[in-house]
C-alpha cells in the first residue's frame, strides 16, 4: 500500500534528485520502492547481504527481531506450537489460514496418500557411498524427484503447483529416513499410513522389518514441535535461494533442491550440527570447567571460533523458537531419564555465561533455535549428521509456500541482482609468449 510519503534521493555529483514511493506493510518497516532508480539516475543501490533490502512482498511469515516475535500467517509461533500439529502448520503456511476439522482430515489424507517415493528412487541411493553426508544425498534425491513427476510440472497451473507441494511435504520424511537407513546399512522402511506424520517418520527412521515399532508419544510430540518451529522463517538464505531459482521458471523439485544446498551451510541450517559438535568439543576438553577458555576464544578477534547456536541476522532478542525448544528439551530429557545429560548441562552453563557476558550483551547475541534443537535431536536418537536433513524436511513447506506465492504474482520477474564492478577495465589479450 503506498503511503502519502515519498523518499527523495539526492546526489552530490550533479545527478538530479529522484523521488520514490514509500509502501506500508501490515506490520514491519515501510519500504522505499527504488525500482526506477537506475532508469532515472543511471545508478544502482549497493546492499550485499540484503541488510536493508526487501527482495519481495510476502504474506506468509513475519519476524520482529527486536522483540523476538515470529508469526505464521499472523498467528504467534507460541500459540501454534501448543495448539496445532505440524500438518496443520503446513496447511496454514500453504493456504493462508488454519484448517477446520474437515479441511484438516482432507489435507492429512492427501499428504498420507503421497508418502511413498517411486520405487526406482531406492536405486539412486545405492550409487552413494555409505559414508556420504545425508545432506549430499538429499540434495541429489530431491532434485531427482523432478525426473519422476512430469504430470505436475506446469508451474503456471495452480493445480500442478498444489500437487507438487503435497508431494514434497509427503515425500521428504521418506527420503530423509531413506538417507539415514542407507548410511546405517539397514533396509528402507515403507511409510505406514495409519500413523501421524511425525510418528510415521520416526518409524521409518528407527523401525526395522524385524519387529513392530511403537512410537513414544512424548518423543513424537517433540519431533513434531521441531518441525513446526522450523517450518518457515521469512526471507532467509535458503528461502531466498528457492525464490531466486524459481524466478527463472525452474520446477519446484529443482528449486527445493537448491534450497537444501543453501541450508547445508554452517551459518544457516548446518548450525545445529555445528552446535552439537561445539558442545562435544568443549565436553572432551573438560566440560563446564573449560567454558571460560572457550568463550575467550570466541571473543578473540584473531580466532574464527563462533559460539554456534548464538546470534541471528534478524533476532536481536531471544529467538522465540529457542524458548519453545528449551521447554521441549526438558520434556524429552525427563521422558528418557537423561536429566543429567552432560551436553544439556553444558549448554545451560554456556547459555548463562554468554547471556551475562558484555561481548554478547552489547552485540545482542542470544541463543537461537539451533542451540537446543541439536540436544533434543540427539536425545531422540537422531545422529548429528542428520540434523540439517530434519531442518530441510521441516522447512520444505515454507520453501514451497514462498515459491508458490512468488509464482502466483501477476508481475513476477526473474531475479537478477546488479553489481558494483571493481575488476579490470577492458584490456587486450597478449599472445601467450608475451605474457
Ligand atoms: N559468536 C561470536 N560472535 C558472534 C556470533 C557468534 N555466534 N554471531 C555474531 N557475532 C559477532 C560478530 O563477530 C560481529 O562482531 P563485531 O561487530 O565485533 O564484528 C557481531 O557479532 C555482529 O555479527 P554479524 O556477523 O554482523 O551478524 P550476522 O547477522 O551477519 O550473522 C549469524 C548472523 C547467524 C550468521 C551469526 O550470528 C552466526 O554465525 N551465528 C552462529 C551460527 C548460527 O548459530 N547460525 C544459526 C542461525 S539460526 C538458524 C537459521 O535461521 O538458519
Boltz pocket constraint, residues with backbone or C-beta under 6 A from the ligand:
constraints:
  - pocket:
      binder: B
      contacts: [[A, 233], [A, 236], [A, 266], [A, 267], [A, 268], [A, 269], [A, 271], [A, 298], [A, 305], [A, 306], [A, 307], [A, 308], [A, 309], [A, 310], [A, 311], [A, 312], [A, 313], [A, 314], [A, 363], [A, 365], [A, 368], [A, 369], [A, 370]]
      max_distance: 6.0
